[in-house]
Amino acid sequence: MTEQNNKKDKIIAIGCVAALLAACSFLLLLPGTMRSDDTMFHVIRLESLVEAIKMGDWAPHIFPYVYQNFGYAISLFYSDFFLYIPAVLCLLGVNSLTAYDLFFVLIMAASAFAAYYSTWRMFKSRIGSLVTTLLYVGSAYMATDVFSRSALGETQAFVFIPFALWGMYAAVLGDETRHWPLIVGFAGLVLSHNLSLMLTAVFFMFFLLFCVDKLIKQPKRILHIAYSAVFVAFSTAFFLFPMAEQLLKETFFSSYHARIFSPSTAAVRLRNLFISTDITPGAFFTPPVGITILAVLLLRIAFGFKLPQTTRERFRDLCILGGCFSLFMSTSFFPWGLFDPTLNIIQFPWRFHLFSTLFFAVAAGIMAQDLLKNKEKLRYAVWTVITVLCAIQFLSIAVPHYNQLAAKEDIVTNTADFIMWDENYLHGNNNRALWREREQHINEVRGVNSAVTAHQEVDYFVRTITYSENKTDNALECAIIYFLGYEAVDVDTGEVLPVSPSANGWLQIDIDTKQSGTIEVRYAGTAVQHIAPYITLAFFAVMTIWTLYATKKRKYKGFGKNCG
């Protein structure tokens, strides 16, 4: 390829990606924001984080004013790491809804970069990398996550699973000493979306099984994988360890929900697998994986079936196999009912569309590299056609959904009527029947064993509870969602009072037989929460020192050889 052709390729490739991103994101730049499935939840997360920063709480665990002042530990289970990006925009004066939409635009652009860069580093082919990027960003499931669901966490996962896939390739089939793609991929998933992290790890296990011959011949690869795993765990310890502590020590409503909700009710029927006219938001809608995925599958069939001769061909077929497995898992053909409640944590089988999209996009890029190499006019035509088809596919989902919500006046311009929309991490004792009734008496504090006169005053950092007329060995039930880490202190004596989850999943304070008093309640956090950030900082300090030492040692070794 001449230098002139190479420059022309770059210009056309950049133009295709820019055009597709513009087509996919222009609805997000219109005034107002769609009230999709998770919009309310994530916008309140954003506004609560901004409020916490203004209060001087730069790393909040509890947002005390959400859920009508019941308080919710969103940040312990949904990482705020990347949410600081739109939060900074809000602090600079940007409306929270606008910042939220702009964040989605940034995520789509970052996903395009991740897909292109990862595949280019694997196969050194601009042809294949561009095809992968177009199919990935313009996918039906990207449109579903952004517009139908407003699934911020899973959309962020689009940025990191290409790095994870590149890391898997390097660890098993390529240069195993190149750890950073695997580390960036999995660390990003830890800080983005727990379920995507879990499913990616499962696919990695399958990938290792299919390539076990390579691991047996080169066992050092296993050590490099273990090194990457340790790096991910300690680099994300500031979030991962506190979350693990809560999940291991307490029972949450998500566990109860998983027992009663079977993924089989949301499995995709074959007629809706590749294309669907159902864009209605809701728990049981079944989004398609997209007609472009069917086209890639047919293209692979057209290639014919023979044993792969090269590492690249082997990886292509592993991606096709992973894509087909993901399609199967998303459908009603998989016997989800047989695995109730073990697999119910997945909630929606069509989550596997995320992996179908990536696997088929990468396989298509590898096949395009073989088909379009040294065929300049043909590849330009193919790039253009794919760009147009992906834009049409994306907008066929986004535009009707946008218009439908606009007709229902669900395009909102303020958050005054937003409420929280997440129950996953309410305490397992949560009583829905009492929830709404108690919202009307948020400052009321009730005796557990006998009636008392008590109320609470809500401040951001401290809740002050005043009680009197207690006549028995008693406890107070406060309108505060219980999480491990709450502390209650008797103002008069300085005594730290025992706290526990009440029968309704709220904060219960043991006051014994004391007749009256004042109690200050604050979320003091746990020892793990206090130590975890320092574990991450210490880990990075050790790794930095080690890297400098190793680099210096290599330089001295090279100097000695040159002198000899």
N, C-alpha and C positions, 0 to 999 in steps of 0.2 A: 504494500500500500504506500503510495507516494505521500509526501508531507502535505501536499495540497488536498488530496483526498481525505487524509486523516483530519485536517482542519475542517473540511466540509462535513465529515461525519460528526465531529464534536458539535458544530453549530446546529445541525439538524437534530441530533440527539437532545441537546439542551432545549431546542424549540419544541420538540414533541412533549418532553416532560413538563415544561412550563405551560404549554397549552392545555395539557390534561389537568394539571393542578388548578389552573384558572377555571376550567369548566367544572371541576369537582368542588371548588370552594366558594364560587361567587355567591351562592345562596347564603352562606355564612356571613357575608359582608353586607347583606341587606339589613335595614333597620329591624330591631326586635330579635327575639330568640324563640325557637320552637320549644314548646313544652312537650318534649319527648319523654320516654319512660323514666330515664334517670336524670333529666335536666334539673329538676328541683333539688334533688339530693346533692348533686355536685356543685351547683351554684351556691347553695347554702354552705357547703364545705368551704368554698372559696371565700365567701363573705365572712364566715366565722374565722378563717385563718387571717384575713385582713384585720378584723376586729382584734384578734389576739395580738398581732404584731403591734397595733396601735396602743394596746394596753401594756406593751413591753414583754409579752410572752412570746418569744420567737420560736420556741419549740413546744407548742401546746400538746397535751395529751387529751384533755377534756375541753369541750366547748360548752360552757355552763348554761348558755342562754337558748340553745336549740331544744327542740321538743317542748316548747312552752316552759322553758326554764328547768325542765327535768335534767338537762345536761346529758351529753352523749360523747363517748370516747371514740369519736370517729378516727382520730389520728393514730390510735393504737392498732387499727386494723386496715385502714386505707392510708397508705403512705402519702404524706404531704410533700415529699421531696421535689417532685416536678410541679406541684401546684403553686410553689413559690413564684414560678414564672408569671402566670396571670395575676398573682397577688401583687407583684411588683408593679404591674401595669395599673392595677387598682389604686395602689398607693401614689402613683403618679397622676391620678385623676381620671383614669379611664373607667367607665361604667362597668360594673361586674359582669353584666350580660355580654357586653361587647368584648371584654377581656376573655371571657369564656369561649366565645366564638373564635376569636383570634388565636386562642390556644389550640383549637382544633385545626385551624389552617396551618399552624406551625407543626403540629403532629403529622399531618399529611405530608408536608414538605420533608420533615425528618424521616418519615417512612420511605419516601422516594430515595433520599440519600442513602439510607441504610440498605435498601434492596440493591441499588446500583453498586455501591461501594463493596458490599459483601460478595456479590457474585463476580464482580470484576476482579477482586483479589483472589477468588478461588480459581477462575478460569481465564483471566486476562483477555476477555473478549467484550469489546464495546457492543457488538451486535447482540450477543446473548444477554448482557447486563441490561441493555435498554428494553428488550422484550420483557424480561423479568419484571423490571420496574413498572412498565406500563400496565401489565396484567395485574400486578400486586396493588398498586395505588388505585387503579380504576376498577377494582374488583367490586362485585355486588355486595360482598360482606363488609368491605370498608364503608360503602354507602349505608348499609344497614346499621353498623355501629355508630356512625356519625349522625345520621338523620333519623332513622327509625327508633334507635334506642338511646342515643346520647350516652353511650357506654364509654365514659372517659378512660377508665382503667384499661379496658380491653383494647381501646383504640391506641393507647400508649404502647400496649404490647406489640402492635404492628411495627413499632420502631425497633424493637429489641430481638424479636425472634429471627430476623435475618442474620444478625450477629451471632445468635446462638447456633443457628444452622451452620454458619461458616466455622464457628468454633468446633462443632462436632466433626465437620469435614477435616479440619486441621488436626484435631486430636487423634483421629482414627486413620484417615487416609492421606493426610498431608504432613506438614511440618508440625509435629506435636509440641515443639518448644514455643510455638506461637500461642501463648496462653490468653492474650488479652481479648480476642473476639468472644471466646467462651465466657470469660469473666464479665465482660461488658454486657453480653446478652443475658446471662442469668441474673446478674446483679440488677440490671435494668428491669427485669421481670419481677424480681423481689419487690422493687420500689414502685411497681406499676399495677400489677394485677395478680393476686394469689392463685386463682384458678388457672390462668394461662401459664404461670410458673410451674404448677403441678403437672399440667398436661404436657408441657415441653419436656420436663424431666422424664415423664413416662416414655415419650417418643425417643429420647436419648437412650434410655435403657434398651428399647427395641433395636435402635441403631447399633448399639454395642453388641447385641446378640447376633445380628446379621453379619457383623464384621469381626466375630470372635476369632476367626482364623488369623486376622491381622494382629490382634492383641496377643495371641499365643506366640506368634513369631517374634513380636516386639513388645515384651511385657513392660518395658519402660514407659510405654504410652499410658498404661494404667496409673503409674505414679504421677505423670503430668496431669492427668484428669483429676486425680485426688488433690493435687496442688491447687488446681483451679477451683475445685469445690471448697476447699478451705479458705481460699482467698475471697470467694463470694460470701461465705458465711460470716467471716470476720469484718469484711468491708461494709456489710449491711447490718452488722450487729446492732447498731443504734436503733434500727426499726425491727429487725427480725427477732431479737431476743425478747424484748418487751411483749411483742405480739404472741410469741410462743408461750410466754409465762401466763398470759391471760387465758389462752386457749387450753392449756394443760391444767390450770387450777380451777377454772370456773366452767359452768355449763351455760351455753347461750341459746337464744331462741332459734338460731339457724340450725342447730342440731335437731330441735323439735320439728322445724319446718321440713328438714330433710327426711324425717321419718314419715311425713304425711304426703309429701309431694313427689310423685314418681316422674322421672324424665320421659317415660313412655308417652305421657300426655302431650309433650311438646316435640316429639320426634318428627322428623320431616317425612312426609309421604313422597313416594317416587314422583308423582305428578308435579310436585312443587320443588323438586331437588335443584333443577337447573334454571327454571324460570317460574315466576309466580306473580299473580296480580294482587295478592293479599298483602297490603301495606298497613293494615290496621295495627296500631301499637297495642300491646297487651302481652300478658304472660305466656299465651299459648300460640302466638302467631309463629309461622315457620318460614323464615327468610330463605331465599334460594342462594345457592353457591355461585350461580352465574353461568350464562351460556358460554362465556369464554373458557371456562374450565372444561366444559364438554368438548369444545373445539380442540383443546390441548390433548385430551384423552383420545380423541379420534385421530389426531396427528400422530400420536405415539403408536397407535394401531397401524397406521399407514406406513410407519417406519419398518414394520415387520419385527418378528421376534427371533432373536438369536442371542447366544451368550455374549455378554459385554466383554470387549477385548481390552479396554483401557479403564483406568480409574475414573475418568470423567463419565464414561458410559455406565459404569457400575453405579456411580452416584446418581446419574439420571434415572436409572431404573429403580434405585432405592427411593428416590423422590416420587416417582410414579406409584410405587407400591405404598408409600406413606400417604399419598393423596387418596388412593383408592380405599385404603383402610379408614381414613378420616371420613370419606363420603359414606362408607358403610356404617360407621359409628354414629353418624348424624341422623340416620334414617330409622324408620320403624322396623326395618329388617333385622336390626340388632335386637335381641331379646332383653330389652331394658328391664322388663318386669321381673325377670328371673334374678336380678341383682339388687332388688329393693331390700333394704335401704342402703346397701353398701356403696353404690355408685350415685346415690341421689344428690351428693354434694355438687355434682356437675350442673344440676338444675335443668339446663337446656342442652340436648344433644347437638343442636346446631352450633354450639361453640366450636365444634370440630371444623367448621367452615374456615376458621382462621388458619388452620394448618393445611387444609385442602388447598386454600388459595396460595399459600407460600410454596408448598411442594410442587404443585402443577406449574406455577409461574417459573420456578427455578428449572424444572424439567423442560419447559417450553424454551427458555433461554439457551439451554444446552443444545436442543434440537435446532433452534434458529441459527446458532453458530455453525452447525454443520451444513445447513441448507443455504445460507445466504453469504457465506464467505466468498470473496472475489466476485460477487454479483451486485455491483454498486446500485444500479437502477432498481433492481428487484428489492433490495433491502430497504431503500428509501421508500418505495411503494408500500412494502409490508409494514414498516414503522408507522407510516401515515395512516394506513388502514386500521392497524391495531389501536392507534391513538383515538381515532374517530369512533371505533366500535366500543372501546372502553368508556369513552365519555358518554356515549349514548346509553350504555348499560348502567353506568353510575347514575346518570340523571333520570333514567326511567324509574329508579327507586326513589331518588331524592326529591324530584320535582312534584310528583303526585302526593308524596307524603307532606311536603311543605304546603301545597295548595289545599290539601285536606284539612290540615291544622289551621291554616289561615281562614278557611271557610267557617271553622268552628270557633274562631277568635282565640286560638291557642298560641298565637304569636304574641308573646308578652314583652313589654317594654320596662317593667319594673318587677321587683320581687316582694312587693308588699303582701301578696296573697300566697307566697310560697310557704309550705310546711315541710317538715322532714318526711322522707319517704324511704326509710330503711329500717327493717326490724331484725336484721341478721344478728346484731350483737347486743340486743336487749338481753337481759338476764333470762335464763331458762325458766324462771318462775313467773315470767311476765304474764299478767292477767289482762287480756284485751278488754274484757267486759268492764273492768274498773278504770281502764286507762282514760277514756273520754270523760267519765264522771269526775275523776280526780283533776283533770285539766282545769275544771271550773273552780277548783279550790287549791290552786297551786301553792299558796303560802300557808296552807293548813298542815299542821303536823299532828298525827294521831297516835294515841296510845295503843300498844299491841295487846296488852293483857287487860287494861282497864282504861276508861276515858281520862284524859287530861286536858287542861287548857294550854294550848301551845300554838305558836306560829313561827314562821321563818322570814327573814329578810334576805333577799338575794343580791349579792354583789358579785363582781366577776371572779374574784379570787376567794372570797370567804362568804359563807352563809351563816348568819347568826340566828340561832334557834333559842327562843325563850319559852320556858314551860313552867307551870305551877299546878297546884291542886292534885299532885300525884299521891295516891294513898296505898299503893301496892308495889311489889317487886315488878318493875315494868320496863318496857322498851318503847322507844319512839320510832314510828315509821314516817320517814320524810319523803316528800315528793321529789326524789332524786334517784335516777337510775343507778343501781349498784354496779361498781367496778372495783376490782382489786386495786388498792392504793388510796382509798379515802381515809381520812383521819378526822376524828372528832375529839375536841379538847374541852374539858370543863373549865370555863373562864374563871370561876371562883377558886378552884383548887389546883388548876394546871394539870389535872389528871387526864391521861389519854384514855378515852372510853372505848370499850369493845364495839366494833361495827361488824355487820354481817348482812347478807341479802335477806330481805323479808320474804314472807310467803307470796308476795306479789312481785318480787324481783326488784324492790326499791331498797334504799338505804335504811337499815335498822340500827338504832343506837341503844345500847343497854345502859339504863340509868339507875338500875337497882331500885332502892326504896327512897331515893332522894326526892323530897317533896317539890322543890322548885330549883330553878337555876338557869344559867345561860351557857349555851354550847356553841363553839365555833367549828364549823365543818369546812374543810378544804381538801382539795385533791393534792395530797403530798407526794404521791407517786410511790413506787416500790424500790427496793434496793437494786433490782435488775434494771429498772428504768434509769436510775441515777448512774449506774456503772456502765451500762451498754455504750453510750457515746464515747466514753474514755477507752473502752476496748477497741472501738473502731479507730480512734486517734492513735492509740498505742500501736495498733497493728500497722497502720500506714507509716508511723515513725520507724518501726523496726524494718519494714520492707524498704523504706527509703535508704536507711543506713546500709542494709544488706546490698541493695543495688549499687550504691556508690562504692562499697567495698569490692564487690565483684567486678565492677568496671575498672577500678583502679588496679586490681590484681591482673586483669587481662592485659592492661596497658603495659605493666611491668614485665609480664611474661613475653609479650611481643617485643618489647625493647631488648630483653635479654637475648632473644633469638636473632634479632637484627645485629646485635653487637658480636654475637658468635660468628 
